[in-house]
């Protein structure tokens, strides 16, 4: 009630009763996002993702392209070191089968310095150094050792971690201004830092 332009004391209980009937919004904590977000994956997940890198080397050394293709999703997007895009598992497998029937017939692939950065419980970024040796140049002479870095988007698909997207970059000193080598620091995968504790020293850069 108003009296002389003022709100009387009996107004406040009525207002309080009205407000008490208004449904209160339930406050939920914000979902993790951004660089500083903490997204956990289990140690088993970490092992499974690192095993993809080990199996890649095994498939390459044995020239088993069916095994190599089994490490990627059916819809893989793969950019190889020469900058061409391979779309889909069948295209991915045929490309590598042709390489291993020709210049990479006796080659060996070695990955090291694997660094993981989980983005969600089912998606993880992985980066690693790689070295390819034992190839054959177009003229038939031994090819020089190739060194580079790979970036993978790894996804859990039907309970299995597979490579869903990847890009290889060839290391050329002429094009590298600042280089972050993947080091030997023991890593908690959920921290997004560090590398394999037993990896060899970082590879020397290719000469231009």
Helices and strands as residue ranges (DSSP letters): E 2-3, E 6-7, H 10-20, H 43-62, H 65-69, E 72-79, E 85-87, H 89-101, E 108-120, E 123-133, E 146-157, E 160-170, G 173-175, G 189-191
